[in-house]
Amino acid sequence: MSVPSGNTELLKAQFKVFSSHVPLMYSIIIINAWALAFTFWSAAPVWLSVHIPAFLTLICAGRLVLWWRSRHKVPTPEQAHKALTRTNQFAFLLTSGLTIWALSLYPYGDAYMQGNIAFFLAITGLGVIICFQPLPSTAFIVAIVLNTAFVSYFSLAGITAFVGMALNLLLVSIGLLLMLMVQFRHFSGAVSAQTKLEAANRENARLANLDSLTGLANRRQFFTQLDTLFSEAGSRRLAVGVIDLDGFKPINDLYGHKVGDALLREVGQRLSDLADSKTFISRLGGDEFALTVADCPDDARLLSLGEQICAALRTPFVLQDATVQISGSIGLSVYPQQATDVQQLYERADYALYQSKRTNRGHALLFSTEHVLAIEENHRLEQVLSKADLETELAVFFQPIIDIRNQKTMAFEALARWSSPVLGRVSPDDFIPVAERIGLISELTCVLLKKALAAACHWPEDVGLSFSLSTHDISSSDGVATIAGIILSSGIDPRRIDFEITETAMMYDFKQAKASIETIKRLGCGIALDDFGTGYSSLSQLHALSLTKIKIDRSFVSGLHENPASYKIVKSLLALSSDMGLGCVIEGVETREELDALEKLGGILVQGYFYSPPVPETEIARFLPADSQIRKAG
């Protein structure tokens, strides 16, 4: 007879369904009570025919008021259990009271009026039992109280019709209770199924917002959370950080996806360890992560958090199959100082990340007013470049590569120059990234390569051409086929050409880069790895690419004679190139002291402002031997 408390969802469902029956149940009781009271209005005492039904009406009305006030509230399972237990108790008292009151009227009426008592008890009792269908325990209480009193009283009355009515009520009550039990089993089964379905839906929703590899929130959840935080921020500061791992792809390619996945899981764990109640960490995809910081601190402390994260990512990762080291760059943006909406907040953090990787890789960078100006300038640059007459406006300058043993010019590196009628002279550091971003770099490459080859056709046969290819140039077979077509149609011996690629371009898609390089090498061209030592290439990958040259970056050459670390690095790189049978060009030589140090280390090919800045084609002749004649066109 008690209310089970084990199934919390069933308790809430019982409470909800029964609550919808409350108005009907009390309406049945009040209407039937006054109908019976009216029948005995003149026969029974006033306290029995008026006062008691009035008191019952007040009780029922009070219960209806309580129901009305709480009809929209969703109780906890504990509250629902307490309410249903009280309903059991109240049902016993109410049914007992109604039965005692009705039977108290029996002596004051004739046979017709006594029949109304039996009818009142039967109809009201059955109606109440039906209303208690979601609560079998309460329905049983009502049935037991009603039938015990009814059968006992009317069986003793000695009137055959009443005895038959009592037995009939007992049978109907039993049948009704059996039917209610069957319905309740279906009801509880439906609640159980609905509970399981809701649990499955919740689990599916959780999984849909979860990154399966790291256990962090995924991209969808990140933006959902960001929208929520932004709507709640008001005037409070809200920061977004976008994190990109530096050096992950080479590790993934070298050791395989198993190690790569293990590394990403460890990265996710380290980021989670640095988070607090106001910091929300997500994995956006690949090796890109993000964070949001609600009520974020001032800029200095926010940057300190960013640097703390970068420092944590620089610590070696000891995995089951390897110990690896990477770094991470972070771009940060803060609302309302640097953004006015969610999209701008994220995009500016992403822009800060790009600038961090470009200028201060492995560290945190906060979006600033200077970046706003740079974005506006880049937008203007995009507009002008997309409409530029590349054939007319682009030019190729050349910087000599010198053999320091005999001071002979061995080759010239082709460098892009742009003179815009709108913007004037624009630095390659500015327009090349823009061309890559707007998908114009392949067209630039074609124009510049044709012009460089046209110039090289007039040089002595033993003077080569070095030309840089971008990530986009070697990331598709169509792009390489176009480059090959330009070379073959130029009339120049492909063996005079070295194509330079960066480690970043190589790592973008290693398999495609390898295929592209092999295609170019089959033509007879050389392949030089530019900015060697500044990226994350491995020796096995260098060997797999079958390079012909490496170019040592200017960052290792600057102050070489005064910096023991740089001196040792260059010495090691020269030894490496010799051991691997690769040519080696040393970039960025600007002083006699640097040149002398390189000569002592055994350097041969150098390039830099010590000999010459990049010059137009018309000035090339002065770098060639006096007895060498530059061949004329035609």
C-alpha atoms as one frame of an Amber mdcrd trajectory, in Angstrom:
protein
   0.000   0.000   0.000   3.017   2.312   0.225   4.381   4.405  -2.653   7.561
   2.786  -4.114  10.509   5.191  -4.111  13.075   3.302  -6.199  12.143   4.515
  -9.692  12.551   8.276  -9.673  11.263   8.776 -13.219   8.150   6.696 -12.461
   7.498   8.770  -9.336   7.613  11.981 -11.349   5.379  10.486 -14.042   2.850
   9.281 -11.433   2.792  12.709  -9.844   2.335  14.430 -13.202  -0.540  12.197
 -14.392  -2.331  12.190 -11.043  -2.082  15.984 -10.847  -4.033  16.182 -14.081
  -6.815  14.069 -12.469  -7.093  16.179  -9.310  -9.745  18.693 -10.548 -11.965
  15.899 -11.882 -11.723  13.839  -8.684 -12.654  16.680  -6.345 -15.413  17.807
  -8.693 -16.946  14.308  -8.529 -16.764  14.306  -4.726 -18.238  17.807  -4.269
 -21.075  17.395  -6.783 -22.105  13.938  -5.575 -21.864  14.973  -1.907 -24.202
  17.933  -2.412 -26.579  15.797  -4.488 -26.847  13.349  -1.602 -27.096  16.174
   0.927 -29.973  17.729  -1.055 -31.818  14.392  -0.961 -31.703  14.440   2.885
 -32.120  18.226   3.178 -35.429  18.098   5.013 -35.097  14.699   6.663 -31.681
  14.801   8.355 -30.365  17.296  10.937 -28.747  20.462   9.528 -25.304  19.546
  10.865 -25.481  16.292   8.938 -27.113  17.481   5.702 -25.456  20.932   5.427
 -22.546  21.486   7.798 -20.635  18.290   7.076 -20.897  18.532   3.236 -19.904
  22.187   3.545 -16.850  21.149   5.569 -15.984  18.483   2.992 -16.345  21.093
   0.272 -13.921  23.437   2.059 -11.371  20.641   2.377 -11.683  19.742  -1.326
 -11.548  23.402  -2.325  -8.411  23.885  -0.245  -6.776  20.925  -1.978  -7.743
  22.404  -5.351  -6.130  25.745  -4.420  -2.908  23.985  -3.474  -3.030  22.083
  -6.763  -3.585  25.303  -8.732  -0.578  27.031  -7.162   1.778  24.134  -7.783
   0.428  22.881 -11.125   3.413  24.181 -13.129   6.112  23.153 -10.683   8.279
  20.154 -11.474   9.011  18.339  -8.189  12.159  16.447  -7.386  11.762  12.678
  -6.961  11.888  13.137  -3.183   9.173  15.820  -3.282   7.011  13.650  -5.559
   7.371  10.669  -3.207   6.374  12.745  -0.186   3.370  14.229  -2.021   2.135
  10.817  -3.182   2.595   9.352   0.313   0.483  12.199   1.726  -2.093  11.455
  -0.977  -2.324   7.871   0.285  -2.936   9.110   3.808  -5.423  11.774   2.727
  -7.296   9.292   0.499  -7.798   6.976   3.496  -9.122   9.828   5.648 -11.297
  11.320   2.897 -12.833   7.979   1.851 -13.450   7.017   5.467 -15.031  10.384
   6.181 -17.299  10.279   3.125 -18.377   6.712   3.890 -19.122   7.440   7.575
 -21.050  10.600   6.646 -23.105   8.831   3.972 -23.958   5.883   6.228 -24.876
   8.311   9.032 -27.707   9.568   6.812 -29.161   6.025   6.423 -31.501   6.108
   9.473 -33.136   9.392   8.329 -34.379   8.264   4.962 -36.916   5.978   3.359
 -36.001   3.134   0.993 -35.667   5.519  -1.965 -33.343   7.860  -0.051 -31.334
   4.913   1.342 -30.896   3.699  -2.234 -29.389   7.095  -3.051 -26.795   6.502
  -0.314 -25.792   3.211  -1.895 -25.698   4.867  -5.330 -23.603   7.780  -3.966
 -21.043   5.481  -2.369 -20.789   3.230  -5.427 -20.545   5.975  -8.074 -18.305
   8.282  -6.034 -16.040   5.427  -4.930 -15.624   4.043  -8.441 -14.991   7.534
  -9.836 -12.305   8.162  -7.214 -10.698   4.768  -7.885 -10.479   5.594 -11.611
  -8.917   8.976 -10.827  -6.280   7.187  -8.758  -5.308   4.945 -11.715  -1.661
   6.249 -11.715  -1.458   5.388  -7.972  -2.422   1.715  -7.460  -1.691   1.876
  -3.735  -4.170   4.745  -3.288  -6.775   3.052  -5.489  -6.531  -0.082  -3.324
  -6.945   2.002  -0.130 -10.104   3.630  -1.499 -11.492   0.269  -2.694 -10.791
  -1.499   0.620 -12.290   1.262   2.780 -15.336   1.666   0.550 -16.090  -2.015
   0.024 -15.470  -3.000   3.650 -17.932  -0.394   4.902 -20.407  -0.842   2.058
 -20.534  -4.630   2.054 -20.568  -4.871   5.850 -23.253  -2.263   6.391 -25.651
  -3.128   3.588 -25.306  -6.893   4.021 -26.402  -6.462   7.642 -29.357  -4.306
   6.544 -31.219  -7.451   5.526 -32.553  -5.912   2.321 -31.981  -8.258  -0.584
 -31.562  -5.475  -3.138 -28.893  -3.794  -1.015 -27.060  -7.078  -0.448 -26.983
  -7.656  -4.185 -25.802  -4.096  -4.759 -22.981  -4.586  -2.192 -21.787  -7.780
  -3.848 -22.060  -6.150  -7.257 -19.943  -3.194  -6.070 -17.337  -5.624  -4.683
 -17.092  -7.489  -7.984 -16.938  -4.263 -10.019 -14.257  -2.888  -7.678 -12.173
  -6.056  -8.035 -12.525  -5.969 -11.809 -11.688  -2.280 -11.894  -8.620  -2.789
  -9.718  -7.415  -5.622 -11.952  -7.873  -3.400 -14.983  -6.013  -0.554 -13.246
  -3.127  -2.889 -12.418  -2.834  -3.918 -16.077  -2.966  -0.279 -17.169  -0.385
   0.651 -14.544   1.995  -2.036 -15.826   1.642  -0.553 -19.316   2.056   2.930
 -17.834   5.196   2.016 -15.884   6.548   0.171 -18.920   5.954   3.229 -21.097
   7.650   5.425 -18.488  10.584   3.016 -18.369  10.853   3.015 -22.157  10.592
   6.790 -22.233  13.233   7.027 -19.496  15.576   4.803 -21.487  14.893   6.804
 -24.636  15.570  10.083 -22.845  18.743   8.640 -21.334  19.839   7.469 -24.780
  19.047  10.896 -26.214  21.026  12.555 -23.439  23.941  10.218 -24.069  23.736
  10.860 -27.806  23.656  14.594 -27.159  26.653  14.245 -24.849  28.574  12.227
 -27.419  27.584  14.656 -30.164  29.244  17.417 -28.159  32.272  15.395 -27.092
  35.568  14.815 -28.831  35.906  11.026 -28.778  39.720  11.052 -28.772  40.525
  13.513 -25.990  37.282  13.551 -24.009  37.161  17.331 -24.361  34.255  19.327
 -25.740  34.251  19.296 -29.525  33.899  22.148 -32.003  30.083  22.154 -31.816
  30.073  22.324 -28.030  32.760  25.009 -28.054  30.658  27.380 -30.140  27.495
  26.515 -28.187  29.302  27.277 -24.927  30.777  30.442 -26.412  27.315  31.661
 -27.442  26.030  30.976 -23.922  28.933  32.721 -22.218  28.660  35.670 -24.562
  24.921  36.089 -23.895  25.624  36.052 -20.142  28.742  38.224 -20.210  27.098
  41.646 -20.190  29.939  44.110 -19.609  32.242  41.469 -18.097  35.354  40.393
 -19.976  35.215  37.192 -21.985  38.340  35.790 -23.633  38.735  33.268 -26.439
  42.001  31.507 -27.181  42.801  29.404 -30.248  45.708  26.970 -29.819  47.600
  25.307 -32.649  50.315  22.707 -32.109  53.654  23.385 -33.793  55.340  20.245
 -35.047  52.482  17.777 -34.642  52.167  16.744 -38.290  55.804  15.596 -38.675
  55.416  13.447 -35.544  52.158  12.015 -36.862  53.800  11.245 -40.221  56.991
   9.847 -38.700  55.571   7.681 -35.893  52.090   7.021 -37.241  48.551   7.864
 -36.169  48.707   5.725 -33.036  51.438   7.936 -31.563  49.734  11.027 -32.964
  46.461  10.135 -31.225  48.273   9.392 -27.966  49.983  12.776 -28.209  46.680
  14.571 -28.757  45.196  12.830 -25.716  48.136  13.951 -23.589  47.833  17.504
 -24.925  44.137  17.499 -24.004  45.002  16.294 -20.497  47.645  18.982 -19.986
  45.270  21.690 -21.154  42.544  20.359 -18.837  44.968  20.367 -15.901  45.571
  24.092 -16.461  41.865  24.939 -16.633  39.713  26.095 -13.736  36.009  26.701
 -13.133  36.025  29.708 -15.467  38.132  28.163 -18.219  36.489  25.917 -20.806
  38.778  23.735 -22.990  37.754  22.265 -26.369  39.310  20.470 -29.284  38.292
  22.112 -32.542  39.728  19.343 -34.701  43.093  18.001 -35.836  45.816  19.601
 -33.730  43.784  22.735 -33.002  42.330  23.421 -29.552  40.457  26.348 -28.032
  39.648  27.850 -24.666  37.189  30.355 -23.286  37.791  32.295 -20.098  34.724
  33.807 -18.415  35.243  36.893 -16.232  38.776  36.818 -17.558  41.564  38.713
 -15.791  43.416  41.720 -17.181  45.509  41.437 -20.323  48.768  40.811 -18.468
  47.372  37.864 -16.493  45.585  36.504 -19.562  48.843  36.535 -21.504  50.529
  34.924 -18.509  47.979  32.095 -18.699  48.691  31.770 -22.414  52.427  31.550
 -21.813  51.835  29.016 -19.049  49.969  26.844 -21.551  52.739  27.262 -24.141
  55.362  26.300 -21.542  53.371  23.196 -20.622  53.179  22.155 -24.282  56.945
  22.577 -24.716  57.631  19.991 -22.006  58.461  16.652 -23.704  55.655  14.103
 -23.935  56.677  10.649 -22.766  54.416   8.281 -24.703  54.357   4.508 -24.761
  56.063   4.267 -28.160  58.184   7.431 -28.207  59.195  10.567 -26.373  58.341
  13.586 -28.497  58.559  17.352 -28.202  56.332  19.946 -29.766  55.227  23.477
 -28.979  52.003  25.396 -29.199  51.064  28.889 -30.367  48.051  30.724 -28.938
  46.006  33.606 -30.276  43.812  35.462 -27.763  40.973  37.933 -28.143  38.896
  39.675 -25.453  35.294  40.930 -25.411  34.326  43.759 -25.221  37.724  45.383
 -25.775  38.587  43.760 -29.095  35.294  42.349 -30.368  31.625  43.227 -30.486
  30.089  39.819 -31.262  30.836  36.107 -30.995  32.009  35.642 -34.557  34.382
  38.587 -34.387  35.702  37.411 -31.026  36.640  34.008 -32.450  37.963  35.333
 -35.763  40.227  37.822 -34.026  41.625  35.119 -31.750  42.289  33.055 -34.867
  43.995  36.028 -36.511  46.171  36.516 -33.423  47.106  32.826 -33.652  48.173
  33.285 -37.273  50.319  36.259 -36.320  51.811  34.365 -33.371  52.835  31.448
 -35.591  54.259  33.892 -38.089  56.216  36.202 -35.795  56.655  34.474 -32.426
  55.923  30.777 -32.841  55.398  28.851 -29.624  54.060  31.809 -27.630  50.823
  33.638 -26.860  49.685  36.764 -28.658  46.766  39.023 -27.745  44.780  40.680
 -30.517  45.313  44.448 -30.400  44.444  47.728 -32.106  47.491  47.319 -34.332
  45.991  44.096 -35.627  42.769  45.909 -36.530  44.799  48.277 -38.701  46.688
  45.337 -40.183  43.412  43.556 -41.035  42.112  46.682 -42.750  45.375  47.002
 -44.671  45.278  43.317 -45.610  41.702  43.691 -46.808  42.732  46.619 -48.983
  45.707  44.613 -50.186  43.442  41.690 -51.074  41.159  43.943 -53.086  43.995
  45.561 -55.034  45.909  42.308 -55.602  42.830  40.451 -56.832  42.366  43.137
 -59.520  46.046  43.611 -60.371  47.503  43.112 -63.840  50.095  40.570 -62.716
  51.965  40.428 -66.020  52.564  44.168 -65.908  52.903  44.852 -62.206  55.001
  41.873 -61.068  58.744  41.871 -61.558  61.576  39.490 -60.672  64.685  40.616
 -58.825  67.742  38.418 -58.473  70.202  37.855 -55.620  73.504  36.139 -56.438
  74.666  32.918 -54.794  78.460  33.045 -54.568  81.109  30.329 -54.298  83.411
  31.946 -51.697  86.375  29.835 -52.767  86.702  31.667 -56.075  84.106  34.448
 -55.680  82.216  33.087 -58.668  78.491  33.563 -59.095  76.983  30.094 -59.268
  73.298  31.018 -59.427  70.719  33.687 -58.797  67.698  33.371 -56.539  64.550
  34.840 -58.118  62.592  37.077 -55.746  59.156  38.559 -56.371  58.540  42.307
 -56.457  55.227  44.076 -56.880  54.772  47.703 -57.879  51.090  48.542 -57.628
  49.661  51.657 -59.323  47.416  51.990 -56.264  49.668  50.995 -53.353  53.121
  51.603 -54.757  55.849  49.092 -53.904  54.566  46.279 -51.689  56.877  43.951
 -49.752  56.754  40.231 -50.661  56.319  39.536 -46.931  52.999  41.348 -47.247
  51.565  40.320 -50.612  52.733  36.671 -50.823  50.701  35.559 -47.726  47.716
  37.489 -49.074  48.050  35.770 -52.453  48.123  32.385 -50.684  45.063  33.277
 -48.631  42.927  34.405 -51.579  44.034  31.536 -53.844  46.090  33.672 -56.220
  49.524  32.250 -55.398  49.574  29.684 -58.210  48.908  32.417 -60.760  51.686
  34.515 -59.223  54.056  31.546 -59.408  53.350  31.030 -63.103  53.923  34.702
 -63.987  57.101  34.990 -61.928  58.526  31.643 -63.110  58.057  32.579 -66.767
  59.814  35.907 -66.201  62.661  34.307 -64.220  63.203  31.634 -66.875  63.128
  34.235 -69.621  65.914  36.103 -67.825  67.935  32.927 -67.115  67.903  32.022
 -70.807  70.375  34.891 -71.396  72.858  33.855 -68.676  75.926  31.701 -69.138
  75.136  27.982 -69.191  76.919  27.354 -65.893  74.829  29.913 -63.956  71.744
  28.467 -62.340  68.359  29.774 -61.217  66.865  29.248 -57.771  63.081  29.706
 -57.535  60.753  29.305 -54.529  57.561  27.263 -54.651  54.730  27.732 -52.166
  52.668  25.161 -50.315  49.902  25.509 -52.897  52.309  24.937 -55.790  53.292
  21.455 -54.606  50.010  20.420 -52.998  48.347  19.313 -56.227  49.413  17.320
 -59.252  47.777  19.882 -61.559  49.937  22.665 -60.149  53.126  20.656 -60.660
  52.066  19.748 -64.204  51.637  23.455 -64.977  55.108  24.226 -63.618  56.604
  21.385 -65.662  54.932  22.743 -68.787  56.415  26.199 -68.192  59.906  24.728
 -67.748  59.731  22.590 -70.896  58.419  25.463 -73.016  61.122  27.897 -71.781
  63.973  26.245 -73.657  66.262  26.317 -70.599  68.075  23.214 -69.409  66.070
  21.986 -66.340  69.358  20.967 -64.692  70.114  24.679 -64.196  67.037  25.143
 -62.025  66.762  24.593 -58.280  63.270  24.801 -56.801  63.172  25.867 -53.162
  60.486  24.583 -50.806  60.025  25.322 -47.126  59.620  22.760 -44.376  56.135
  24.130 -43.753  55.141  23.500 -47.373  56.602  20.012 -47.204  54.718  19.132
 -44.021  51.343  20.398 -45.263  50.839  17.177 -47.239  53.985  15.061 -47.115
  52.810  12.412 -49.590  51.745  14.951 -52.193  54.900  16.989 -51.592  57.008
  13.892 -52.185  55.110  13.054 -55.389  55.466  16.637 -56.639  59.190  16.717
 -55.887  59.736  13.416 -57.692  57.917  14.779 -60.745  60.092  17.905 -60.771
  63.285  15.875 -60.242  62.464  13.629 -63.186  62.760  16.747 -65.337  66.303
  17.186 -64.063  65.653  20.076 -61.671  67.214  20.276 -58.217  65.255  20.565
 -54.975  66.486  22.775 -52.146  64.965  22.839 -48.650  64.723  26.495 -47.656
  65.041  27.866 -44.105  66.516  24.553 -42.968  66.622  24.112 -39.212  63.702
  26.408 -38.404  60.940  23.818 -38.861  60.232  20.285 -37.747  61.433  18.042
 -40.546  63.105  14.785 -39.584  66.203  13.196 -41.151  64.149  10.283 -42.430
  61.830  12.680 -44.248  64.767  14.600 -45.719  66.158  11.340 -47.038  62.745
  10.268 -48.378  62.448  13.533 -50.345  65.786  13.055 -52.139  66.797  16.702
 -51.837  69.784  18.119 -53.693  70.444  21.147 -51.456  69.621  22.666 -48.114
  69.618  26.381 -47.319  70.708  27.392 -43.819  68.465  30.136 -42.469  69.695
  33.656 -41.728  68.717  33.258 -38.038  71.696  30.918 -37.527  74.152  33.130
 -39.426  73.511  36.475 -37.720  76.422  37.168 -35.341  77.810  33.717 -36.055
  81.347  34.750 -35.084  80.145  35.972 -31.665  77.553  33.318 -30.813  79.009
  29.891 -29.928  75.592  28.210 -30.177  74.990  29.494 -33.716  78.541  28.545
 -34.648  77.976  24.949 -33.486  74.600  24.709 -35.224  75.985  25.873 -38.569
  78.978  23.563 -38.183  76.615  20.621 -37.554  74.382  21.522 -40.489  77.365
  21.765 -42.837  78.542  18.361 -41.654  75.060  16.949 -42.086  74.771  18.240
 -45.648  78.182  16.790 -46.476  77.306  13.400 -44.973  74.035  13.277 -46.910
  75.698  14.379 -50.162  73.658  17.590 -50.336  74.722  21.012 -51.528  74.435
  23.732 -48.880  73.661  27.414 -49.395  74.109  29.728 -46.413  71.643  32.629
 -46.466  71.777  36.064 -44.900  75.536  36.747 -44.858  75.890  40.466 -44.182
  79.349  41.084 -42.680  82.966  40.199 -43.392  83.195  38.600 -39.918  80.306
  36.256 -40.690  81.851  35.344 -44.034  85.251  34.622 -42.487  83.658  32.390
 -39.839  81.755  30.471 -42.517  84.907  30.051 -44.559  86.677  28.515 -41.549
  83.753  26.105 -41.107  84.067  24.958 -44.705  81.066  26.830 -46.117  81.123
  27.194 -49.895  77.933  28.739 -51.243  76.678  31.925 -49.589  74.001  34.463
 -50.301  73.314  37.786 -48.633  73.673  41.538 -48.518  77.447  41.263 -48.041
  77.615  40.568 -51.743  74.431  42.222 -52.945  70.790  42.854 -52.204  68.318
  41.570 -54.804  68.743  43.502 -58.054  66.718  43.856 -61.244  67.642  41.859
 -64.337  69.475  44.830 -65.843  72.154  44.692 -63.123  72.960  40.992 -63.345
  75.913  41.438 -65.698  78.138  42.929 -63.002  78.060  39.638 -61.048  79.335
  37.609 -63.963  82.985  37.269 -65.103  84.250  40.121 -67.255  84.858  37.774
 -70.171  81.391  36.236 -69.869  78.824  37.498 -72.315  75.151  37.498 -71.463
  73.394  36.036 -74.435  70.967  38.340 -76.176  67.408  37.376 -76.746  66.888
  35.641 -80.055
